[in-house]
Structures are given as C-alpha cells and as structure tokens.
C-alpha cells in the first residue's frame, strides 16, 4: 500500500487548504477563507475514499454555503464608518472669492474661515473676485462652489 497513491486526493485537498490559508493570511480582507473551509470539507470526505466528483461537489457546496452565510455578516462588521473630516465642515459655508474663478483656465481661490482654498465653479461659469459663494463639495484640495443666491444673501442679513 503506497500512501501517496492511496491518499492522493486527500493530499491534493490538504495542499489547497494550505494555499487558501496562505492567501487569506497575506490579503488584508477576507478573500479565500470560504474556499479553505470547502477544501477542508473535501479533505475529510476524501478520507472515506469516495469518488473525486463527490469531493469536488462537497468543495463547491461547502464553499458556496460558507460564502453565502458569512460574507454578509463579515462585510457588515468590517464596513468602515465614514468619518467626517474637518474639511467636511466647510460644506454649506459662505466663502469670498479672492481670485477670479475660471474653470477653463484652472484658476481661482476663495477665502473660507481665514484659509485660502483653490476653488472651481460648480456650474462652470466664471465667478468674479469679491463675490460670495457657497461651498457645495470638496474634491481633493479644491472647493467646488456656486454663486450665493438672493435668498441666501437675505437670510444672512437677518
């Protein structure tokens, strides 16, 4: 009785368990743990010397079952909460244009709470120096701004 011949499928599944385990260990997220579980189940089944196609079905079935049952839980637990930054506080605030905003020429600056920011117009239209604008969003290090409307000016005056 030759061990490697008699247990060739068990050795194959053991190698897969190890390979999937190593892949899992070197990746920052869960990537192959389900397949390691499937390979482990197939390894156990192979020790009973069942046909290889049954082993493969066990591998696929257990892997799919583990994936279906645990992935939603893992994703929910690992989902990082969006942490607002200090910059996010700028959204909705009023800034003053210190250099004409011209998206075509990629120019423009605004002053917001004493800090000078690169700015671009949300609608693409130029905004003249001295105008007040509202910060719509932040893209990288640029504020995307829109002109302050009459209603917003009246609300600020109150």
Order of alpha helices (4+ residues) and beta strands (2+ residues): alpha-alpha-alpha-alpha-beta-beta-beta-beta-beta-alpha
